[in-house]
Structure formats: structure tokens, C-alpha cells
Amino acid sequence: MLLISYRRSRRDGTVGGAASSERINSVLGSGRLDTLRLAGQGLLGGVLLLCIFVSISLVPLGNASAIFFCTPVFTFAFAVCMLRERLGVYRATISVLMLAGVLLITRPPFVFGADPSPDPTGKQNNFNVFGYAVAVMVPVLSAIVSIITRQLRHLRAGVQIVWFGFGALVVSTGGV
């Protein structure tokens, strides 16, 4: 076992305490910007999970699911702004078609007018603006987290998972 540890330290170019400081640096990121991105990714991931649960409780599940599947639209938009990627005709067409599909599925009253037919179960169809706003925040936050993950691709996946879990813990503790 000692021989394996010695060979690993020789291969990595680290001896003794240097290996532990390298592990700490990898958990915190390789610089201040990485640490801020990791913390932001974790906190935004926690808020994302909170928004998912709140929107499902306030919006019909079919409408919420349709809105959630708009994540690629926002990912395309943020990739153009944050990663300097080009938005081609194909991506723009997909984005427009996806947004049109969500409008057709959710049928918001400010676009289609109020639904004159009563619900057969006797429930009143209310358009919960807050619920739909939170539902729209899910693909926005998911796109931002995806972009940050792409910016941090040089870090190990385990480091990002730990920060995501820590952010979810902080947000859920604040939500209690």
C-alpha cells in the first residue's frame, strides 16, 4: 500500500502535504472565479429545485411540464450571450417552434382570452400568474446552471455535485 501511495505521489508530482492542498484547491476550484461560479451554480441549483416544486403545486402538471421543456430555448439564448456561440437558423427555428408549442399547450388567457366553457368538475379555471412565473423560471435557471456547468468543465464532476448539493441545502434551510 505504501508503495502504491509513493508511486501515485511521484506520478502526480506531489509529495506529502502538497497532495492535500491540491485536493482543497480542486474542491474550491482553480481560482476565485471558479469558486464564485461553483457557489452560484449551487445556489441557483437549489433555487431551481425550489421553483420546480412550487410551480408544480400552483400550475397544472401538463402546463408545468410543457414550460419546463423550454429549457433548450433559454440555453440557446444564454449560450449566445455568455459563451459567444452563434445562433444559427436551425436553433432559431427550433426555439420559435418550441415556444409556439408551449403557447398552444398552456393556452394563456392573455393570448387566447378567457375560457368560456366551464370545467366539468365544477372547479374554476384560474390563471395563477405567480405559478406560471415560477414555472418559467425553471427553464431559465436550468439554462443558466447548464451554461455555468459548461464553463466549469475543467473541474471534476464530483466537485460540481458537492456544490450543487450544498446550494440545495442552503436554499432548503432558508425555505424552512
SERO-4910 file (N, C-alpha, C, O; in steps of 0.05 Angstrom, whole numbers):
BEGIN
 pado doro    nc1    nc2    nc3   cac1   cac2   cac3    cc1    cc2    cc3    oc1    oc2    oc3
  Met    A     17    -24      0      0      0      0     17     25      0     12     44    -14
  Leu    A     38     25     15     56     47     17     70     52    -10     74     75    -19
  Leu    A     77     30    -24     89     32    -50     70     45    -70     79     61    -87
  Ile    A     44     38    -69     24     49    -87     22     79    -82     20     95   -101
  Ser    A     21     87    -57     19    115    -49     43    130    -59     41    153    -69
  Tyr    A     67    118    -56     92    131    -65     92    135    -95     99    156   -105
  Arg    A     83    114   -110     83    116   -139     63    137   -148     68    152   -167
  Arg    A     40    138   -135     20    158   -142     30    186   -138     26    204   -154
  Ser    A     44    191   -115     55    217   -109     77    225   -129     80    248   -136
  Arg    A     92    205   -138    113    211   -158    101    217   -185    110    234   -199
  Arg    A     79    202   -192     66    207   -218     53    234   -218     55    249   -239
  Asp    A     40    242   -197     26    268   -196     45    291   -190     37    314   -192
  Gly    A     69    285   -182     88    307   -176     83    319   -149     91    342   -144
  Thr    A     69    305   -132     63    316   -105     75    297    -84     77    273    -88
  Val    A     83    309    -62     93    293    -40     81    304    -15     81    328    -10
  Gly    A     71    286      2     62    294     29     39    314     28     18    308     17
  Gly    A     43    337     41     21    357     44     13    370     19     -9    382     18
  Ala    A     29    370     -2     21    383    -26     -3    370    -39    -20    383    -52
  Ala    A     -6    344    -35    -29    330    -46    -55    339    -33    -76    342    -46
  Ser    A    -54    344     -7    -78    352      7    -86    381     -1   -110    387     -3
  Ser    A    -67    398     -5    -74    425    -13    -85    425    -42   -101    442    -49
  Glu    A    -75    406    -59    -86    404    -86   -115    395    -85   -132    405   -100
  Arg    A   -121    377    -66   -149    368    -63   -167    392    -54   -189    394    -64
  Ile    A   -157    408    -36   -172    431    -27   -177    450    -50   -199    461    -54
  Asn    A   -156    455    -66   -159    473    -89   -179    462   -109   -195    477   -121
  Ser    A   -180    435   -113   -198    424   -132   -227    426   -122   -246    428   -138
  Val    A   -231    425    -95   -258    428    -84   -267    458    -86   -291    463    -90
  Leu    A   -249    476    -83   -256    505    -85   -254    516   -113   -261    539   -118
  Gly    A   -244    500   -132   -240    510   -159   -211    518   -162   -196    519   -142
  Ser    A   -203    525   -186   -175    532   -191   -170    562   -187   -147    570   -190
  Gly    A   -190    577   -181   -186    606   -177   -211    618   -164   -231    604   -159
  Arg    A   -209    644   -160   -231    658   -147   -257    657   -165   -279    654   -154
  Leu    A   -253    660   -191   -276    660   -209   -289    632   -209   -314    631   -210
  Asp    A   -273    611   -208   -285    584   -207   -301    580   -181   -322    568   -181
  Thr    A   -290    590   -159   -304    588   -134   -330    602   -134   -351    592   -124
  Leu    A   -330    626   -145   -355    641   -148   -375    627   -166   -399    626   -160
  Arg    A   -365    616   -188   -383    601   -206   -394    576   -193   -418    570   -196
  Leu    A   -378    562   -177   -387    538   -163   -408    546   -143   -429    532   -141
  Ala    A   -404    567   -128   -423    575   -108   -449    585   -121   -471    578   -112
  Gly    A   -447    599   -143   -470    608   -158   -485    585   -170   -510    584   -169
  Gln    A   -471    565   -180   -484    542   -191   -499    527   -170   -521    517   -175
  Gly    A   -487    524   -147   -500    510   -125   -525    524   -115   -546    512   -112
  Leu    A   -523    551   -111   -546    566   -102   -568    567   -123   -592    564   -116
  Leu    A   -561    571   -148   -581    572   -169   -594    544   -173   -618    542   -179
  Gly    A   -578    523   -169   -590    496   -170   -610    491   -148   -630    478   -152
  Gly    A   -604    502   -124   -623    499   -102   -649    515   -107   -670    505   -101
  Val    A   -646    539   -118   -669    555   -125   -685    541   -147   -710    542   -148
  Leu    A   -671    529   -166   -684    514   -188   -701    492   -177   -724    489   -185
  Leu    A   -691    476   -158   -707    455   -146   -731    466   -131   -753    455   -133
  Leu    A   -727    488   -117   -750    501   -103   -771    510   -123   -795    506   -118
  Cys    A   -763    522   -145   -782    531   -165   -797    508   -178   -821    511   -184
  Ile    A   -784    485   -182   -798    462   -193   -821    454   -175   -843    450   -184
  Phe    A   -815    451   -149   -836    442   -130   -858    463   -127   -882    456   -125
  Val    A   -851    488   -126   -872    509   -123   -890    510   -148   -914    512   -146
  Ser    A   -877    509   -171   -893    512   -196   -911    487   -200   -934    490   -209
  Ile    A   -902    464   -193   -919    440   -195   -943    442   -176   -965    431   -182
  Ser    A   -939    455   -153   -962    457   -135   -982    479   -143  -1005    478   -134
  Leu    A   -973    498   -159   -991    520   -167  -1002    519   -195  -1022    532   -201
  Val    A   -990    504   -213   -997    503   -241  -1004    474   -247   -992    455   -237
  Pro    A  -1024    469   -265  -1029    442   -274  -1004    428   -284   -988    441   -297
  Leu    A  -1002    403   -278   -977    388   -284   -970    388   -314   -947    391   -321
  Gly    A   -990    386   -331   -985    386   -360   -974    412   -370   -955    413   -386
  Asn    A   -985    434   -359   -975    461   -367   -946    465   -356   -929    475   -370
  Ala    A   -942    457   -331   -915    460   -319   -895    444   -335   -873    453   -340
  Ser    A   -902    419   -342   -883    403   -357   -877    415   -384   -854    414   -393
  Ala    A   -897    425   -397   -892    438   -424   -873    462   -421   -856    466   -438
  Ile    A   -877    477   -400   -860    501   -396   -831    491   -389   -812    503   -398
  Phe    A   -829    470   -373   -802    460   -365   -786    452   -390   -762    454   -390
  Phe    A   -800    441   -410   -786    431   -434   -777    453   -452   -767    448   -474
  Cys    A   -780    478   -444   -769    501   -459   -740    507   -452   -729    527   -461
  Thr    A   -728    491   -436   -701    496   -428   -681    500   -451   -665    518   -449
  Pro    A   -683    484   -473   -664    490   -495   -666    518   -507   -646    529   -516
  Val    A   -690    529   -507   -693    556   -518   -676    576   -502   -661    592   -514
  Phe    A   -678    575   -476   -662    593   -459   -633    586   -459   -615    603   -457
  Thr    A   -626    560   -462   -598    552   -464   -586    563   -489   -563    573   -489
  Phe    A   -601    562   -512   -591    574   -536   -586    604   -533   -565    615   -541
  Ala    A   -605    618   -520   -602    647   -517   -579    654   -499   -564    672   -505
  Phe    A   -576    640   -476   -554    646   -458   -527    638   -469   -507    650   -463
  Ala    A   -527    617   -486   -501    609   -498   -491    630   -517   -467    634   -519
  Val    A   -510    643   -531   -502    665   -548   -490    688   -532   -469    700   -540
  Cys    A   -502    695   -509   -493    717   -493   -468    710   -477   -449    726   -476
  Met    A   -468    687   -463   -447    681   -444   -424    666   -455   -401    669   -446
  Leu    A   -429    649   -475   -407    632   -487   -399    642   -514   -381    630   -526
  Arg    A   -411    663   -525   -405    674   -551   -409    654   -573   -394    654   -593
  Glu    A   -429    637   -570   -436    618   -592   -454    632   -612   -467    651   -606
  Arg    A   -454    621   -636   -470    632   -657   -498    619   -657   -500    594   -654
  Leu    A   -518    635   -660   -546    625   -662   -553    622   -691   -558    642   -705
  Gly    A   -553    597   -701   -559    592   -728   -589    591   -734   -605    594   -716
  Val    A   -595    588   -760   -623    587   -768   -637    563   -756   -660    565   -748
  Tyr    A   -623    541   -755   -635    516   -743   -643    520   -714   -666    514   -706
  Arg    A   -625    531   -698   -631    535   -670   -653    556   -666   -670    553   -649
  Ala    A   -653    577   -682   -673    598   -680   -701    586   -688   -721    593   -675
  Thr    A   -702    570   -708   -727    557   -717   -737    539   -695   -761    539   -689
  Ile    A   -720    523   -684   -728    504   -662   -738    520   -638   -758    513   -626
  Ser    A   -726    542   -632   -734    559   -609   -762    570   -614   -779    570   -596
  Val    A   -767    581   -638   -793    593   -644   -815    571   -643   -836    575   -632
  Leu    A   -809    548   -655   -829    526   -656   -835    516   -627   -858    510   -621
  Met    A   -814    514   -611   -818    505   -584   -835    524   -567   -853    516   -553
  Leu    A   -830    550   -570   -846    570   -555   -874    570   -565   -893    574   -550
  Ala    A   -878    567   -591   -905    566   -602   -920    542   -592   -944    543   -585
  Gly    A   -907    519   -590   -919    495   -579   -928    499   -550   -949    489   -542
  Val    A   -911    512   -534   -918    516   -506   -942    535   -504   -959    531   -487
  Leu    A   -943    555   -521   -966    573   -521   -992    558   -528  -1013    563   -516
  Leu    A   -990    540   -547  -1013    524   -555  -1022    505   -533  -1046    500   -529
  Ile    A  -1003    494   -519  -1010    474   -498  -1021    488   -473  -1041    480   -462
  Thr    A  -1008    510   -464  -1016    523   -439  -1040    541   -443  -1055    546   -424
  Arg    A  -1045    551   -467  -1067    569   -474  -1071    591   -453  -1092    592   -440
  Pro    A  -1051    609   -450  -1054    630   -430  -1077    649   -438  -1080    656   -461
  Pro    A  -1093    658   -418  -1116    675   -424  -1109    703   -436  -1125    715   -449
  Phe    A  -1085    713   -430  -1077    739   -442  -1071    737   -471  -1069    757   -485
  Val    A  -1068    712   -482  -1064    709   -511  -1090    699   -524  -1098    710   -545
  Phe    A  -1103    679   -512  -1126    667   -525  -1153    677   -513  -1174    669   -523
  Gly    A  -1152    694   -493  -1177    703   -480  -1186    682   -459  -1175    660   -457
  Ala    A  -1205    690   -443  -1215    673   -422  -1230    649   -434  -1242    651   -455
  Asp    A  -1228    626   -420  -1242    602   -429  -1271    604   -422  -1278    603   -398
  Pro    A  -1289    606   -441  -1318    609   -435  -1331    584   -425  -1351    585   -411
  Ser    A  -1320    561   -432  -1332    536   -423  -1325    529   -395  -1301    530   -387
  Pro    A  -1345    522   -378  -1339    515   -350  -1325    488   -349  -1328    471   -366
  Asp    A  -1310    484   -328  -1297    459   -322  -1318    438   -314  -1334    444   -297
  Pro    A  -1318    414   -326  -1338    394   -319  -1337    385   -290  -1357    375   -279
  Thr    A  -1314    388   -277  -1312    380   -249  -1323    402   -230  -1325    397   -206
  Gly    A  -1329    425   -240  -1340    446   -224  -1319    465   -213  -1326    485   -200
  Lys    A  -1294    459   -217  -1272    476   -208  -1270    501   -226  -1275    499   -250
  Gln    A  -1263    523   -215  -1260    547   -231  -1231    547   -242  -1212    542   -227
  Asn    A  -1229    553   -268  -1202    554   -280  -1190    581   -275  -1197    601   -288
  Asn    A  -1172    583   -256  -1157    608   -250  -1130    606   -262  -1117    585   -262
  Phe    A  -1121    628   -273  -1094    631   -284  -1077    643   -262  -1078    667   -257
  Asn    A  -1061    626   -250  -1043    635   -228  -1018    647   -239  -1000    633   -248
  Val    A  -1017    673   -240   -994    687   -252   -968    681   -238   -948    676   -251
  Phe    A   -969    680   -211   -945    674   -196   -935    645   -202   -911    641   -206
  Gly    A   -953    626   -204   -946    599   -210   -933    596   -238   -913    582   -241
  Tyr    A   -944    610   -257   -933    609   -284   -906    624   -285   -888    616   -300
  Ala    A   -903    646   -270   -878    660   -269   -856    642   -257   -833    641   -267
  Val    A   -863    628   -236   -844    609   -224   -837    586   -243   -815    577   -245
  Ala    A   -858    577   -258   -853    555   -277   -835    564   -300   -818    549   -309
  Val    A   -837    589   -308   -819    600   -329   -790    603   -318   -771    601   -333
  Met    A   -788    607   -292   -761    610   -280   -746    583   -281   -721    583   -280
  Val    A   -760    561   -282   -747    534   -282   -730    531   -307   -706    525   -304
  Pro    A   -740    535   -331   -721    532   -354   -700    554   -355   -678    549   -365
  Val    A   -706    578   -345   -686    599   -344   -663    591   -326   -639    593   -333
  Leu    A   -670    583   -301   -649    575   -282   -634    550   -292   -610    548   -288
  Ser    A   -648    531   -304   -636    507   -314   -616    514   -336   -594    502   -337
  Ala    A   -623    533   -353   -604    541   -374   -579    555   -363   -557    550   -372
  Ile    A   -583    572   -342   -560    585   -330   -542    565   -317   -518    567   -319
  Val    A   -554    546   -303   -537    525   -290   -522    508   -311   -499    501   -306
  Ser    A   -535    503   -333   -522    488   -355   -498    504   -366   -477    492   -372
  Ile    A   -502    530   -370   -480    546   -380   -457    547   -360   -434    545   -368
  Ile    A   -463    551   -335   -442    551   -314   -428    524   -314   -403    524   -311
  Thr    A   -443    503   -316   -430    476   -316   -411    474   -340   -390    462   -337
  Arg    A   -419    484   -362   -401    483   -386   -376    500   -381   -355    493   -391
  Gln    A   -379    523   -368   -356    540   -362   -337    526   -342   -313    532   -342
  Leu    A   -348    508   -326   -332    494   -306   -325    466   -314   -319    449   -297
  Arg    A   -324    460   -340   -320    433   -349   -291    423   -343   -286    399   -344
  His    A   -273    441   -336   -246    433   -330   -244    421   -301   -224    410   -294
  Leu    A   -265    425   -285   -266    414   -258   -279    387   -258   -294    380   -277
  Arg    A   -273    371   -238   -285    345   -236   -315    347   -231   -324    366   -218
  Ala    A   -329    327   -241   -359    327   -237   -366    325   -208   -386    337   -199
  Gly    A   -351    310   -193   -357    307   -164   -356    333   -149   -371    337   -130
  Val    A   -338    351   -157   -337    377   -144   -362    393   -149   -373    406   -131
  Gln    A   -372    393   -174   -396    407   -180   -420    395   -166   -438    410   -158
  Ile    A   -421    369   -164   -443    355   -150   -444    363   -121   -465    368   -109
  Val    A   -420    364   -108   -419    372    -80   -430    401    -76   -445    406    -58
  Trp    A   -421    419    -93   -431    447    -91   -460    449    -97   -474    465    -85
  Phe    A   -470    433   -116   -499    434   -122   -515    424    -98   -535    436    -91
  Gly    A   -505    403    -85   -519    393    -61   -517    413    -38   -536    417    -23
  Phe    A   -494    427    -35   -492    447    -15   -511    470    -20   -523    481     -1
  Gly    A   -513    479    -45   -531    500    -52   -560    493    -46   -576    509    -36
  Ala    A   -568    468    -53   -595    458    -47   -600    458    -17   -622    464     -7
  Leu    A   -579    450     -1   -582    450     28   -586    478     39   -603    482     56
  Val    A   -571    497     29   -574    525     38   -602    536     31   -615    549     48
  Val    A   -611    531      6   -637    541     -2   -659    528     13   -678    541     22
  Ser    A   -657    502     17   -678    488     32   -679    496     62   -700    497     74
  Thr    A   -656    502     73   -655    511    101   -668    539    103   -682    544    122
  Gly    A   -662    556     83   -675    582     83   -705    581     77   -719    599     86
  Gly    A   -714    560     63   -742    557     57   -758    548     81   -783    550     81
  Val    A   -745    536    100   -760    525    124   -768    549    140   -780    545    161
***
